[in-house]
Amino acid sequence: MLRNAIGDGRAHADDRVPSAGRGRGSGGRAPLWLLVATACAGQFLVVLDVSVVNVALPSMRTALDMSPAALGWVVSAYSIAFAGFMLLGGRAGDLWGRRRMFLVGLALFTVASLAGGLAQEGWHLLAARAAQGLGAAVLAPATLTIVTAAVPEGPARARALATWTAVGAGGGAAGGFVGGALTDGLSWRWVLLVNVPVGVLVLAAAVRWIPGGRTRTGPRRLDLPGALLVTAGATALAYGIARTETAGWSAPSTLLPFTAGLALLGVFLLVEARTREPLMPLGLFRSRAVASANAAILLCGSGMFGMWFFMTQYAQNVLGYSPLDAGLALIPSSLSVVVGAQTAPFLMRRFGARAVAVGGTLLGAAGFGWQSTMGTDGTYTTAILLPGILMSLGGGLWTTPLASLATSGAAPGDAGVVSGLMNTSRTLGGALGLSVLTAVATATTAGRAGPEALTDGYAAALRLSGGLLLAGAALMIVWLPRGGGTKPVAVLPADSPAP
């Protein structure tokens, strides 16, 4: 499918990219579809590990004698490090090369996965998850800029972006199934250890197929004050968001880091406005496409991210599915994300990016509305399958055009930071949204227990998700640029110097 979507590298001279190492075959050039596949494999691993540990948490708690509070940090340690260092990882790719940062990030991610799978104490596991998140923050921006740097502008790049989007969304959707299958069939350790052989294979493919070079010439200066401020601010903000799940929004342990994070990010913007070599050029936000698309990703991502969590909980806690059965039940939804993302480029060429993004968001909102009518005696077809397909198909349709718009209008040397910004918007939006939705579900149950109370809570959260998507559609109608949008950031080939 990937080879057919992107091209096999034989049709046009532009469909091949400079080789990064030895043994590439005729002419020393790598087929384009192999390069895109390698970058997408890295993105799949990054997104998969956001959710793959969820169904293994009870087994981790028993094996490592972890407290409930510590257990929550198995998820939070990864997401906080991921969100906190993403922008820094994107700029590092601009300065020191996408291929180099891809290899560094993936190597750290793989080694940390091994350490987590072999953990003997709870703190070992938490430290490994934080290191995984740091590796992911370096790796994720590089995956996108590698794709946009190598694929020529036009339909081929739109298809490549759709593939990158579909693989990432599929990784998040597949987390529950993969985690359930590995936990039931082997042990909880394999939800982390499985990354090791896959990571090694992707590393080998990256060395072979991804070309070297960097986008900037001259001094490689990193805006250290900006890097420290944005990393500390995003980390504090993500920590505050994570605290809401256990302490609530009004607790000092939530408000203090949340407020500190906002203050640090405010100081970061002031520093960026004055420094000569900013980590994040504020001029990027003068681009209507970049600013509006990132806002839409933040808003729609906050509504969409909770889908997998609440549907998995509903299937297990209300309908009585096993973890593996719950994962299997969501396979059609996972495939629908891929279908939507792969269909989007064709629709974008005919109707434009804005129309496709709005249409996909409205379709997803309709699915959330249907899902919120679920009951304690729901059948698989009407309570999970059909509304899940609508939500996921809509998600695939809106993510591709928004990704295209969010990576447009930037100079070649800023491609990495633009990719990091988009990934940060998506990650923080999802974390914030899940915290809010969880709080709504908990408040709706009002201390009640049993399947009916849980269903009411899940339904209230899903109604709010649909409302967030409707708000996102309104924002897109008002703010997204009307024309164009099918061409992402115009970056140079990875081994070409910036002008």
C-alpha positions as CSV (number, residue, x, y, z in Angstrom):
1,M,0.0,0.0,0.0
2,L,2.7,2.5,0.9
3,R,4.7,1.7,-2.3
4,N,1.6,2.2,-4.4
5,A,0.6,5.4,-2.6
6,I,4.0,7.1,-2.7
7,G,5.5,5.6,-5.8
8,D,8.1,2.9,-6.3
9,G,11.0,5.4,-7.1
10,R,11.2,4.4,-10.8
11,A,8.7,6.8,-12.5
12,H,10.6,10.0,-12.2
13,A,14.1,11.1,-11.4
14,D,12.7,13.3,-8.5
15,D,11.3,10.2,-6.9
16,R,14.7,9.1,-5.5
17,V,16.7,10.7,-2.8
18,P,20.4,10.9,-2.2
19,S,21.9,8.0,-0.4
20,A,23.2,8.2,3.1
21,G,25.6,5.4,3.2
22,R,26.9,2.3,1.4
23,G,25.3,-0.4,-0.7
24,R,22.2,1.4,-2.0
25,G,22.2,-0.3,-5.3
26,S,22.3,1.2,-8.7
27,G,23.3,4.8,-8.7
28,G,23.6,4.9,-4.9
29,R,20.0,6.2,-4.5
30,A,17.3,4.9,-2.2
31,P,13.7,4.3,-3.4
32,L,11.5,7.0,-2.1
33,W,8.9,4.7,-0.6
34,L,11.6,2.9,1.5
35,L,12.7,6.3,3.0
36,V,9.0,7.2,3.8
37,A,8.4,3.8,5.3
38,T,11.4,4.1,7.6
39,A,10.4,7.5,8.8
40,C,6.8,6.3,9.4
41,A,8.0,3.3,11.3
42,G,9.7,5.6,13.7
43,Q,6.6,7.7,14.1
44,F,4.5,4.5,14.7
45,L,6.7,3.5,17.6
46,V,6.5,6.9,19.2
47,V,2.7,7.1,19.1
48,L,2.2,3.5,20.0
49,D,4.0,3.9,23.3
50,V,1.6,6.6,24.4
51,S,-1.1,4.0,24.9
52,V,0.4,0.5,24.7
53,V,1.1,0.3,28.4
54,N,-2.5,1.0,29.5
55,V,-3.8,-2.5,29.6
56,A,-0.6,-3.8,31.2
57,L,-0.7,-1.4,34.2
58,P,-2.4,-3.9,36.6
59,S,0.3,-6.5,35.8
60,M,3.0,-3.9,36.3
61,R,1.6,-2.9,39.7
62,T,1.6,-6.5,40.9
63,A,5.0,-7.4,39.6
64,L,6.8,-4.3,40.8
65,D,4.7,-3.6,43.9
66,M,3.8,-0.1,42.8
67,S,1.3,2.2,44.5
68,P,-1.7,3.5,42.4
69,A,-0.3,7.0,42.3
70,A,3.1,5.7,41.1
71,L,1.3,3.5,38.5
72,G,-0.2,6.6,36.9
73,W,3.3,7.9,36.3
74,V,4.0,5.0,34.0
75,V,1.9,6.9,31.5
76,S,2.6,10.4,32.6
77,A,6.4,10.2,32.7
78,Y,6.4,9.4,29.0
79,S,3.9,12.0,27.9
80,I,5.5,14.8,30.1
81,A,9.0,14.2,28.7
82,F,7.6,13.8,25.2
83,A,5.7,17.1,25.3
84,G,8.4,19.0,27.2
85,F,11.3,18.4,24.9
86,M,9.5,18.2,21.5
87,L,10.2,21.8,20.4
88,L,13.9,21.4,21.4
89,G,14.0,18.2,19.5
90,G,12.6,19.9,16.4
91,R,15.2,22.7,16.5
92,A,18.0,20.2,17.1
93,G,17.1,18.5,13.8
94,D,17.3,21.9,12.0
95,L,20.8,22.6,13.4
96,W,22.5,19.1,13.5
97,G,20.6,17.2,10.8
98,R,17.3,15.3,10.7
99,R,19.0,11.9,10.0
100,R,21.4,12.4,13.0
101,M,18.5,13.3,15.3
102,F,16.4,10.5,14.0
103,L,19.2,8.0,14.8
104,V,19.9,9.6,18.2
105,G,16.2,9.7,19.2
106,L,15.5,6.2,18.1
107,A,18.6,4.8,19.8
108,L,17.6,6.4,23.1
109,F,14.1,5.2,22.7
110,T,15.2,1.6,22.0
111,V,17.7,1.5,24.9
112,A,15.1,3.0,27.3
113,S,12.5,0.4,26.1
114,L,15.0,-2.4,27.0
115,A,15.6,-0.9,30.4
116,G,11.9,-0.6,31.1
117,G,11.2,-4.2,30.0
118,L,14.0,-5.4,32.4
119,A,13.0,-3.1,35.3
120,Q,13.1,-4.7,38.8
121,E,11.8,-1.8,40.8
122,G,9.1,0.7,40.2
123,W,11.4,3.7,39.9
124,H,13.5,1.8,37.3
125,L,10.3,1.6,35.1
126,L,9.4,5.3,35.6
127,A,13.0,6.4,34.8
128,A,12.9,4.3,31.6
129,R,9.6,5.7,30.6
130,A,10.9,9.3,31.0
131,A,13.9,8.4,28.9
132,Q,11.6,6.9,26.3
133,G,9.7,10.2,26.2
134,L,12.9,12.1,25.7
135,G,13.9,9.9,22.8
136,A,10.5,10.3,21.3
137,A,10.7,14.1,21.5
138,V,13.9,14.0,19.5
139,L,12.6,11.4,17.0
140,A,9.0,12.6,16.3
141,P,9.9,16.0,14.6
142,A,12.6,14.3,12.6
143,T,10.2,11.8,11.1
144,L,8.0,14.5,9.6
145,T,10.8,16.7,8.3
146,I,12.5,13.7,6.7
147,V,9.3,13.0,4.7
148,T,8.7,16.7,3.7
149,A,12.4,17.1,2.8
150,A,12.5,14.1,0.5
151,V,9.2,14.1,-1.3
152,P,8.7,16.5,-4.1
153,E,5.9,19.1,-3.7
154,G,2.5,18.2,-5.2
155,P,0.4,15.1,-5.0
156,A,3.2,12.8,-4.0
157,R,4.0,15.0,-0.9
158,A,0.3,15.1,0.0
159,R,0.1,11.3,-0.2
160,A,3.3,11.0,1.9
161,L,1.9,13.3,4.6
162,A,-1.3,11.2,4.5
163,T,0.7,8.1,5.1
164,W,2.7,9.7,7.9
165,T,-0.6,10.8,9.5
166,A,-2.3,7.4,9.1
167,V,0.7,5.5,10.5
168,G,0.8,7.8,13.6
169,A,-3.0,7.7,14.1
170,G,-2.9,3.9,13.6
171,G,-0.1,3.6,16.3
172,G,-2.3,5.4,18.8
173,A,-5.3,3.3,17.9
174,A,-3.4,0.0,17.9
175,G,-2.0,0.6,21.4
176,G,-4.8,-1.2,23.2
177,F,-4.8,-4.2,21.0
178,V,-1.0,-4.6,20.9
179,G,-0.7,-4.1,24.6
180,G,-3.5,-6.6,25.3
181,A,-2.2,-9.3,23.0
182,L,1.4,-9.0,24.4
183,T,0.2,-8.9,28.1
184,D,-2.2,-11.9,27.7
185,G,0.1,-13.9,25.4
186,L,3.5,-13.2,27.0
187,S,3.9,-10.8,29.9
188,W,3.7,-7.0,30.6
189,R,7.4,-6.7,30.0
190,W,6.9,-7.3,26.3
191,V,4.8,-4.2,25.8
192,L,8.2,-2.4,26.2
193,L,10.6,-5.2,25.0
194,V,8.9,-5.4,21.6
195,N,10.3,-2.0,20.8
196,V,13.9,-3.4,20.9
197,P,14.0,-5.7,17.9
198,V,11.7,-3.3,15.9
199,G,13.9,-0.3,16.9
200,V,17.1,-2.1,15.8
201,L,15.5,-2.9,12.5
202,V,14.4,0.7,11.9
203,L,17.8,1.9,13.0
204,A,19.4,-0.3,10.4
205,A,17.0,0.9,7.7
206,A,17.6,4.5,8.7
207,V,21.4,4.2,8.3
208,R,20.8,2.6,4.9
209,W,18.0,4.7,3.4
210,I,17.8,8.1,5.1
211,P,20.2,10.7,3.6
212,G,22.5,12.8,5.7
213,G,23.0,16.6,5.8
214,R,21.4,19.4,7.7
215,T,19.2,22.4,6.7
216,R,21.4,25.2,8.0
217,T,25.0,26.2,7.2
218,G,27.2,28.3,9.4
219,P,27.4,28.3,13.2
220,R,25.2,25.7,14.9
221,R,24.0,27.8,17.8
222,L,21.1,26.6,20.0
223,D,19.1,29.3,21.7
224,L,19.9,27.9,25.2
225,P,17.8,30.4,27.2
226,G,14.8,29.7,25.0
227,A,15.4,26.0,25.1
228,L,15.5,25.9,28.9
229,L,12.4,28.1,29.2
230,V,10.2,26.3,26.7
231,T,11.3,22.8,28.0
232,A,10.7,23.8,31.6
233,G,7.4,25.5,30.8
234,A,6.0,22.7,28.7
235,T,7.2,20.1,31.2
236,A,5.5,22.1,34.1
237,L,2.4,22.5,32.1
238,A,2.2,18.8,31.2
239,Y,2.9,17.9,34.8
240,G,0.1,20.1,36.0
241,I,-2.2,18.5,33.4
242,A,-1.2,15.0,34.5
243,R,-1.9,15.9,38.2
244,T,-5.5,16.7,37.4
245,E,-6.3,13.0,37.0
246,T,-5.5,12.3,40.7
247,A,-5.7,15.6,42.5
248,G,-8.3,17.6,40.5
249,W,-8.1,21.0,38.9
250,S,-8.3,23.1,42.1
251,A,-5.5,21.3,44.1
252,P,-2.4,23.3,44.8
253,S,-0.3,20.5,43.4
254,T,-2.1,21.1,40.1
255,L,-2.4,24.9,40.1
256,L,1.2,25.6,41.0
257,P,2.9,23.7,38.1
258,F,0.2,24.7,35.7
259,T,0.6,28.4,36.5
260,A,4.4,28.2,36.6
261,G,4.3,26.5,33.2
262,L,2.2,29.3,31.7
263,A,4.4,31.9,33.2
264,L,7.6,30.2,31.9
265,L,6.1,30.0,28.4
266,G,5.2,33.7,28.5
267,V,8.8,34.5,29.4
268,F,9.9,32.2,26.6
269,L,7.9,34.3,24.1
270,L,9.5,37.5,25.3
271,V,13.0,36.0,25.0
272,E,12.2,34.7,21.5
273,A,11.1,38.2,20.4
274,R,14.5,39.6,21.3
275,T,17.1,36.9,20.5
276,R,18.9,36.9,17.2
277,E,18.8,33.1,16.7
278,P,15.4,32.1,18.2
279,L,14.5,28.5,19.0
280,M,11.0,29.2,17.7
281,P,10.9,32.2,15.3
282,L,7.7,34.1,16.2
283,G,7.4,35.1,12.6
284,L,6.0,31.6,12.0
285,F,2.7,32.7,13.5
286,R,2.3,35.5,11.0
287,S,1.4,32.7,8.6
288,R,-2.3,32.2,8.9
289,A,-2.0,28.6,7.9
290,V,0.5,27.7,10.5
291,A,-1.2,29.6,13.4
292,S,-4.8,28.5,12.6
293,A,-3.9,24.8,11.8
294,N,-2.0,24.5,15.1
295,A,-4.9,26.0,17.0
296,A,-7.3,23.6,15.3
297,I,-5.0,20.6,16.0
298,L,-4.8,21.6,19.7
299,L,-8.6,21.9,20.0
300,C,-9.7,18.9,17.9
301,G,-6.9,16.7,19.4
302,S,-8.2,17.5,22.9
303,G,-11.6,16.1,21.9
304,M,-10.4,13.1,19.7
305,F,-7.7,11.7,22.0
306,G,-10.1,10.5,24.7
307,M,-12.0,8.3,22.2
308,W,-9.7,5.3,22.5
309,F,-9.5,5.5,26.3
310,F,-13.3,5.7,26.9
311,M,-14.2,3.1,24.3
312,T,-11.8,0.7,25.8
313,Q,-13.1,1.4,29.3
314,Y,-16.7,1.0,28.1
315,A,-16.0,-2.3,26.4
316,Q,-14.2,-3.8,29.4
317,N,-16.0,-2.2,32.4
318,V,-19.6,-2.2,31.0
319,L,-19.8,-4.8,28.3
320,G,-17.4,-7.2,30.0
321,Y,-14.8,-7.6,27.2
322,S,-11.3,-8.9,28.1
323,P,-8.4,-6.6,27.3
324,L,-7.6,-8.6,24.2
325,D,-11.3,-8.6,23.1
326,A,-11.5,-4.9,23.6
327,G,-8.4,-4.4,21.4
328,L,-9.9,-6.6,18.7
329,A,-13.2,-4.7,18.9
330,L,-11.4,-1.5,17.9
331,I,-9.6,-2.8,14.9
332,P,-12.2,-1.5,12.5
333,S,-11.9,1.9,14.0
334,S,-8.1,1.7,13.7
335,L,-8.4,0.8,10.0
336,S,-10.9,3.7,9.5
337,V,-8.3,6.2,10.6
338,V,-5.9,4.9,7.9
339,V,-8.7,5.0,5.3
340,G,-9.6,8.5,6.2
341,A,-6.0,9.7,6.1
342,Q,-5.3,8.0,2.7
343,T,-8.5,9.4,1.2
344,A,-7.9,13.0,2.3
345,P,-5.2,13.9,-0.3
346,F,-7.6,13.1,-3.2
347,L,-10.4,15.1,-1.6
348,M,-8.0,18.0,-0.9
349,R,-7.1,18.3,-4.5
350,R,-10.7,18.6,-5.5
351,F,-12.2,20.5,-2.5
352,G,-9.3,22.2,-0.8
353,A,-7.7,21.5,2.6
354,R,-10.1,23.6,4.6
355,A,-13.2,21.9,3.3
356,V,-11.8,18.4,3.9
357,A,-10.7,19.4,7.4
358,V,-14.1,20.8,8.3
359,G,-16.0,17.9,6.7
360,G,-13.9,15.3,8.6
361,T,-14.4,17.2,11.9
362,L,-18.1,17.3,11.5
363,L,-18.2,13.6,10.6
364,G,-16.1,12.8,13.7
365,A,-18.5,14.9,15.8
366,A,-21.5,13.0,14.5
367,G,-19.7,9.7,15.5
368,F,-19.1,11.1,19.0
369,G,-22.8,12.1,19.3
370,W,-23.8,8.6,18.3
371,Q,-21.3,7.0,20.7
372,S,-22.7,9.1,23.6
373,T,-26.1,7.3,23.3
374,M,-24.5,4.0,24.4
375,G,-26.2,2.0,27.1
376,T,-25.4,-0.9,29.5
377,D,-26.9,-3.4,27.1
378,G,-25.4,-2.1,23.9
379,T,-24.5,-4.4,21.0
380,Y,-21.1,-4.4,19.4
381,T,-22.5,-3.2,16.0
382,T,-24.3,-0.1,17.2
383,A,-22.4,0.7,20.4
384,I,-18.8,0.3,19.2
385,L,-18.4,-0.7,15.6
386,L,-20.4,1.9,13.6
387,P,-19.9,5.0,15.8
388,G,-16.2,4.1,16.1
389,I,-15.9,4.0,12.4
390,L,-17.4,7.4,12.0
391,M,-15.2,9.0,14.7
392,S,-12.1,7.4,13.3
393,L,-12.8,8.1,9.6
394,G,-13.5,11.7,10.5
395,G,-10.2,11.9,12.5
396,G,-8.2,10.6,9.6
397,L,-9.9,13.1,7.2
398,W,-9.1,16.2,9.4
399,T,-5.6,15.3,10.5
400,T,-4.1,15.1,7.0
401,P,-5.1,18.6,5.8
402,L,-4.3,20.2,9.2
403,A,-0.8,18.6,9.1
404,S,-0.3,20.0,5.6
405,L,-1.3,23.5,6.7
406,A,0.6,23.4,10.0
407,T,3.9,22.6,8.1
408,S,3.4,25.3,5.4
409,G,4.8,28.7,5.2
410,A,8.1,28.2,7.0
411,A,11.6,28.7,5.8
412,P,13.7,25.6,5.1
413,G,15.8,26.0,8.2
414,D,12.7,26.1,10.4
415,A,11.1,22.8,9.2
416,G,12.1,20.9,12.3
417,V,10.8,23.5,14.7
418,V,7.5,23.7,12.8
419,S,7.2,19.9,13.0
420,G,8.0,20.0,16.7
421,L,5.3,22.7,17.2
422,M,2.7,20.7,15.4
423,N,3.5,17.6,17.5
424,T,3.5,19.6,20.7
425,S,0.1,21.0,19.8
426,R,-1.2,17.5,19.3
427,T,0.4,16.0,22.4
428,L,-0.5,18.8,24.8
429,G,-4.0,19.0,23.3
430,G,-4.5,15.3,23.9
431,A,-3.2,15.3,27.4
432,L,-5.2,18.4,28.4
433,G,-8.4,17.0,26.7
434,L,-8.1,13.6,28.4
435,S,-7.7,15.2,31.8
436,V,-10.8,17.4,31.3
437,L,-12.8,14.5,29.9
438,T,-11.8,12.2,32.7
439,A,-12.8,14.9,35.3
440,V,-16.2,15.3,33.5
441,A,-16.8,11.5,33.6
442,T,-15.9,11.3,37.3
443,A,-18.1,14.2,38.2
444,T,-21.0,12.7,36.3
445,T,-20.9,9.5,38.2
446,A,-21.0,11.5,41.5
447,G,-19.7,8.7,43.6
448,R,-22.1,6.1,42.1
449,A,-20.8,2.7,41.2
450,G,-21.9,0.0,38.7
451,P,-22.3,-0.2,34.9
452,E,-25.0,2.4,34.6
453,A,-23.0,5.1,36.5
454,L,-19.9,4.3,34.4
455,T,-21.9,4.5,31.2
456,D,-23.4,7.9,32.2
457,G,-19.9,9.2,32.9
458,Y,-18.4,7.9,29.6
459,A,-21.4,9.3,27.7
460,A,-21.0,12.8,29.2
461,A,-17.3,12.8,28.3
462,L,-18.0,11.7,24.7
463,R,-20.6,14.4,24.4
464,L,-18.0,17.0,25.4
465,S,-15.6,15.5,22.9
466,G,-18.2,16.0,20.1
467,G,-18.7,19.6,21.3
468,L,-14.9,20.3,21.1
469,L,-14.9,19.0,17.6
470,L,-17.8,21.2,16.6
471,A,-15.9,24.2,18.1
472,G,-12.9,23.1,16.1
473,A,-14.9,23.0,12.9
474,A,-16.2,26.6,13.6
475,L,-12.6,27.7,14.2
476,M,-11.5,26.2,10.9
477,I,-14.4,27.9,9.0
478,V,-13.5,31.3,10.4
479,W,-9.7,31.1,10.4
480,L,-8.2,28.5,8.1
481,P,-7.1,29.9,4.7
482,R,-9.7,29.3,2.0
483,G,-7.4,28.5,-0.9
484,G,-4.4,26.2,-1.2
485,G,-3.2,24.2,1.8
486,T,-2.2,21.1,-0.1
487,K,1.5,22.1,-0.2
488,P,3.4,21.6,3.1
489,V,6.6,23.4,4.1
490,A,8.9,23.8,1.1
491,V,12.1,22.3,2.5
492,L,15.2,21.5,0.6
493,P,16.6,18.0,0.1
494,A,18.2,16.8,3.3
495,D,21.8,17.1,1.9
496,S,21.3,20.5,0.3
497,P,22.6,23.7,1.9
498,A,20.1,26.4,2.8
499,P,20.2,29.4,0.5
